Amino acid sequence: MNEKGWGHVITPPDYWKDVRGRVSTNWTWYGVKADQGLLYYWTKYVKRSVSIITRDDVEQWSPDNWDVDSSGSLNLRPRQNNERDITTIVKKAFKSYGCPVTHFLPAPYNDFFHMTGRAKPWYQTQKQLENPDCTAKKIERECKIQVLWYKSLKDALTTINVLDRFSWEFLGTKKLPPLGHSPTEEVCNPNLVFTFCLV
């Protein structure tokens, strides 16, 4: 189960990296069974285009990184002798810009937004996320990011053909979700609201 998360086996030299800089190929990081794992899978292996920011390092994955073998599996392209690295990796990216006030930085450093507390998108109703009036909101950028999260999650679920099995009942309740505020093994219980699991 930890090897084929969301249907993709991560094989070396491919990897994922945690905030301490450790690398692994197993689907075992925090939130892997919830939206964090799904959006990682969708952006890196389905869309094949993503910037991954881990602390102050940035990795840029693009379609040029991948080959498809005769069985249709996606494989990280081997390095050529004259290539420095497989991905574009910027170490200590924020050091060049001083204080990391992200909305003043160039892409990709201004392309992420950490939603905390009640700003989490799942505290909004489905109607608010589908038909937002972000200009009437106190924090316009936060509103737009919440809508983008919803659209990206919906696109990811559609791409891997599980949208019709997904329940949106948890949106807008503003109560503690049935599974709590953090992903657990219970995410894979088909009787609960979240029904997507590692395969």
Sine and cosine of phi, psi and omega as CSV:
sin_phi,cos_phi,sin_psi,cos_psi,sin_omega,cos_omega
0.00,0.00,-0.60,0.80,-0.02,-1.00
-0.98,0.19,-0.16,0.99,-0.05,-1.00
-1.00,-0.04,-0.53,0.85,-0.11,-0.99
-0.89,-0.46,0.83,0.56,-0.02,-1.00
-0.91,0.42,0.77,-0.63,0.02,-1.00
0.84,0.54,0.34,0.94,0.08,-1.00
1.00,-0.04,0.11,0.99,-0.03,-1.00
-0.81,-0.59,0.80,-0.59,0.08,-1.00
-1.00,0.02,0.82,-0.57,0.05,-1.00
-1.00,0.08,0.90,-0.43,-0.03,-1.00
-0.89,-0.45,0.65,-0.76,0.02,-1.00
-0.84,0.54,0.59,-0.81,0.23,0.97
-1.00,0.09,0.06,1.00,0.07,-1.00
-0.92,0.39,0.33,-0.94,-0.08,-1.00
-0.19,-0.98,0.16,-0.99,0.31,-0.95
-0.82,-0.58,0.40,-0.92,-0.10,-1.00
-0.80,-0.61,0.67,-0.75,0.03,-1.00
-1.00,-0.07,0.02,-1.00,-0.09,-1.00
-0.92,0.39,-0.29,0.96,0.06,-1.00
-1.00,0.01,-0.03,1.00,0.02,-1.00
1.00,-0.02,0.02,1.00,0.03,-1.00
-0.97,0.24,0.58,-0.81,0.00,-1.00
-0.91,-0.41,0.46,-0.89,0.00,-1.00
-0.41,-0.91,0.25,-0.97,0.08,-1.00
-0.90,-0.44,-0.08,1.00,0.04,-1.00
-1.00,0.07,0.53,-0.85,0.03,-1.00
-0.99,0.10,0.97,0.22,-0.13,-0.99
-0.77,-0.64,0.16,0.99,-0.07,-1.00
-0.99,0.17,0.21,-0.98,-0.03,-1.00
-0.88,0.47,0.78,-0.62,0.02,-1.00
0.99,0.14,0.16,0.99,-0.08,-1.00
-0.91,0.41,-0.47,0.88,-0.02,-1.00
-1.00,0.04,-0.03,1.00,-0.02,-1.00
-0.90,-0.44,-0.45,-0.89,-0.10,-1.00
-0.89,0.46,-0.50,0.87,-0.02,-1.00
-0.90,0.44,-0.68,0.74,0.03,-1.00
-0.94,0.34,-0.67,0.74,0.00,-1.00
-0.89,0.45,-0.72,0.69,-0.03,-1.00
-0.93,0.36,-0.54,0.84,0.10,-1.00
-0.88,0.47,-0.77,0.64,0.00,-1.00
-0.86,0.51,-0.73,0.68,-0.09,-1.00
-0.91,0.41,-0.71,0.70,-0.06,-1.00
-0.96,0.27,-0.60,0.80,-0.08,-1.00
-1.00,0.08,-0.62,0.79,-0.14,-0.99
-0.94,-0.34,-0.35,0.94,0.05,-1.00
-0.99,-0.16,-0.85,0.53,0.05,-1.00
-0.96,0.28,-0.49,0.87,-0.01,-1.00
0.86,0.50,0.58,0.81,0.01,-1.00
-0.46,-0.89,0.94,-0.34,-0.03,-1.00
-0.31,-0.95,0.57,-0.82,0.21,-0.98
-0.97,-0.23,0.82,-0.57,0.00,-1.00
-0.94,-0.34,0.88,-0.48,-0.02,-1.00
-0.97,-0.23,0.87,-0.49,0.05,-1.00
-0.86,-0.51,0.96,-0.27,-0.17,-0.99
0.82,0.57,-0.89,-0.45,-0.01,-1.00
-0.94,-0.34,0.37,0.93,0.16,-0.99
-0.97,-0.23,0.57,-0.82,0.03,-1.00
-0.81,-0.58,0.78,-0.62,0.11,-0.99
-0.93,-0.36,0.72,-0.69,0.05,-1.00
-0.93,-0.38,0.91,-0.41,0.04,-1.00
-0.97,-0.23,0.74,-0.67,-0.03,-1.00
-0.70,-0.71,0.18,-0.98,0.02,-1.00
-0.83,0.56,-0.42,0.91,0.00,-1.00
-0.92,0.40,-0.25,0.97,-0.03,-1.00
-0.99,0.15,-0.21,0.98,-0.24,-0.97
-0.88,-0.47,0.52,-0.86,0.19,-0.98
-0.85,-0.53,0.46,-0.89,0.10,-0.99
-0.92,-0.40,0.83,-0.56,-0.04,-1.00
-1.00,0.10,-0.02,-1.00,-0.10,-1.00
-0.89,0.45,-0.39,0.92,0.02,-1.00
-1.00,0.04,-0.05,1.00,0.00,-1.00
1.00,-0.01,0.07,1.00,0.00,-1.00
-0.98,0.21,0.57,-0.82,0.01,-1.00
-1.00,0.01,0.82,-0.57,-0.02,-1.00
-0.79,-0.61,0.61,-0.79,0.07,-1.00
-0.92,0.38,0.78,-0.62,-0.04,-1.00
-0.91,0.41,0.74,-0.67,0.03,-1.00
-0.88,0.47,0.50,-0.87,0.04,-1.00
-0.93,0.36,0.62,-0.78,0.15,-0.99
-1.00,0.02,0.35,-0.94,-0.06,-1.00
-0.85,0.53,-0.54,0.84,-0.07,-1.00
-1.00,-0.07,0.06,1.00,0.00,-1.00
-1.00,-0.02,0.68,-0.73,0.02,-1.00
-0.95,0.31,-0.68,0.73,-0.05,-1.00
-0.39,-0.92,0.23,-0.97,-0.03,-1.00
-0.97,0.25,-0.65,0.76,0.02,-1.00
-0.93,-0.38,0.26,-0.96,0.15,-0.99
-0.99,0.10,0.92,-0.40,-0.03,-1.00
-0.88,-0.47,0.83,-0.56,0.06,-1.00
-0.96,-0.28,0.91,-0.41,0.01,-1.00
-1.00,0.09,0.62,-0.79,0.05,-1.00
0.78,0.63,0.75,0.66,-0.14,-0.99
-0.85,0.52,-0.61,0.79,-0.07,-1.00
-0.96,0.28,-0.34,0.94,-0.04,-1.00
-0.85,0.52,-0.52,0.86,-0.01,-1.00
-0.94,0.33,-0.28,0.96,-0.12,-0.99
-0.90,-0.43,0.10,1.00,-0.01,-1.00
0.94,0.35,-0.68,-0.73,-0.03,-1.00
-0.88,0.47,0.84,-0.54,-0.11,-0.99
-0.98,0.19,0.96,0.30,0.13,-0.99
-1.00,0.07,0.99,-0.10,-0.30,-0.95
-0.86,0.51,-0.56,0.83,-0.08,-1.00
-0.96,0.29,-0.11,0.99,0.08,-1.00
-0.98,-0.18,-0.03,1.00,-0.08,-1.00
-1.00,-0.08,0.36,-0.93,0.08,-1.00
-0.96,0.27,0.27,-0.96,0.07,-1.00
-0.89,0.45,0.56,-0.83,0.06,1.00
-1.00,0.02,0.06,1.00,-0.12,-0.99
-0.92,0.39,-0.38,0.92,0.03,-1.00
-0.99,-0.17,0.18,0.98,-0.07,-1.00
-0.99,-0.14,0.27,0.96,0.07,-1.00
-0.71,-0.70,0.38,-0.92,-0.06,-1.00
-0.50,-0.87,0.82,-0.57,-0.01,-1.00
-1.00,-0.06,0.93,-0.38,-0.01,-1.00
-1.00,-0.02,0.84,-0.55,-0.05,-1.00
-0.90,-0.44,0.33,-0.94,0.09,-1.00
0.80,0.60,-0.74,-0.67,-0.05,-1.00
-0.97,0.25,-0.02,1.00,0.06,-1.00
-0.99,0.16,-0.10,1.00,0.01,-1.00
-0.86,0.51,0.65,-0.76,-0.10,-0.99
-0.89,0.46,-0.47,0.88,-0.04,-1.00
-0.96,0.29,-0.08,1.00,0.14,-0.99
-0.99,0.12,-0.15,0.99,0.07,-1.00
-1.00,0.02,0.42,-0.91,0.08,-1.00
-0.98,0.22,0.29,-0.96,0.05,-1.00
-0.89,0.46,-0.61,0.79,0.03,-1.00
-0.89,0.46,-0.67,0.74,0.02,-1.00
-0.89,0.45,-0.58,0.81,-0.02,-1.00
-0.98,0.20,-0.50,0.87,-0.01,-1.00
-1.00,0.07,-0.54,0.84,-0.02,-1.00
-0.77,-0.64,0.92,0.40,-0.11,-0.99
-0.98,0.20,0.46,-0.89,0.19,-0.98
-0.87,-0.49,0.98,0.20,-0.09,-1.00
-0.93,0.36,-0.38,0.93,0.00,-1.00
-0.94,0.33,-0.42,0.91,0.01,-1.00
-1.00,0.09,-0.17,0.99,-0.03,-1.00
-0.99,0.15,0.46,-0.89,0.02,-1.00
-0.92,0.40,-0.64,0.77,-0.02,-1.00
-0.90,-0.44,1.00,-0.04,-0.10,-1.00
-0.88,0.48,-0.69,0.72,-0.04,-1.00
-0.89,0.45,-0.66,0.75,0.03,-1.00
-0.87,0.49,-0.68,0.74,0.03,-1.00
-0.87,0.49,-0.72,0.69,-0.01,-1.00
-0.90,0.43,-0.59,0.81,0.02,-1.00
-0.93,0.36,-0.64,0.77,0.05,-1.00
-0.86,0.51,-0.68,0.73,0.01,-1.00
-0.91,0.40,-0.65,0.76,0.03,-1.00
-0.90,0.44,-0.64,0.77,0.06,-1.00
-0.85,0.52,-0.74,0.67,-0.02,-1.00
-0.88,0.48,-0.73,0.68,-0.01,-1.00
-0.90,0.45,-0.66,0.75,0.00,-1.00
-0.91,0.41,-0.67,0.74,0.02,-1.00
-0.90,0.43,-0.67,0.74,0.01,-1.00
-0.90,0.43,-0.68,0.73,0.04,-1.00
-0.89,0.46,-0.67,0.75,0.00,-1.00
-0.90,0.44,-0.71,0.70,0.01,-1.00
-0.89,0.46,-0.60,0.80,0.03,-1.00
-0.92,0.39,-0.70,0.71,-0.04,-1.00
-0.86,0.51,-0.62,0.79,-0.03,-1.00
-0.99,-0.16,0.27,0.96,0.13,-0.99
0.87,0.50,0.68,0.73,0.08,-1.00
-0.81,-0.59,0.14,0.99,-0.03,-1.00
-0.86,0.52,-0.64,0.77,-0.04,-1.00
-0.95,0.32,-0.21,0.98,0.03,-1.00
-0.98,-0.20,0.11,0.99,-0.10,-1.00
-0.97,-0.26,0.73,-0.68,0.02,-1.00
-0.98,-0.20,0.74,-0.68,0.01,-1.00
-0.99,-0.15,0.24,0.97,-0.08,-1.00
-0.88,0.48,-0.38,0.93,-0.04,-1.00
-0.96,0.27,-0.31,0.95,-0.06,-1.00
-0.93,0.37,0.68,-0.74,0.15,-0.99
0.97,0.23,0.13,0.99,-0.05,-1.00
-0.97,0.25,-0.45,0.89,-0.03,-1.00
0.83,0.56,0.33,0.95,0.10,-1.00
-0.92,-0.39,0.16,-0.99,0.09,-1.00
-0.88,0.47,0.83,-0.55,0.02,-1.00
-0.86,0.51,0.43,-0.90,-0.02,-1.00
-0.82,0.57,-0.46,0.89,-0.03,-1.00
-0.99,-0.15,0.09,1.00,-0.04,-1.00
1.00,0.03,-0.11,-0.99,-0.03,-1.00
-1.00,-0.01,-0.07,1.00,-0.03,-1.00
-0.72,-0.69,0.51,-0.86,-0.02,-1.00
-0.91,0.41,0.63,-0.78,0.06,-1.00
-0.68,-0.74,0.01,-1.00,0.04,-1.00
-0.87,0.49,-0.44,0.90,-0.04,-1.00
-0.92,0.40,-0.20,0.98,0.04,-1.00
-0.83,0.55,-0.47,0.88,-0.04,-1.00
-1.00,0.05,0.09,1.00,0.05,-1.00
-0.97,0.23,0.92,-0.40,-0.10,-1.00
-0.93,0.38,-0.20,0.98,0.00,-1.00
-1.00,0.08,-0.10,0.99,-0.01,-1.00
-0.98,-0.20,0.09,-1.00,-0.10,-0.99
-0.88,0.48,-0.74,0.68,0.02,-1.00
-0.99,0.17,0.88,-0.48,-0.07,-1.00
-0.88,-0.48,0.08,1.00,0.07,-1.00
-1.00,-0.01,0.56,-0.83,-0.12,-0.99
-0.63,-0.77,0.25,-0.97,0.20,-0.98
-0.92,0.40,0.55,-0.83,0.00,-1.00
-0.94,-0.35,0.00,0.00,0.00,0.00
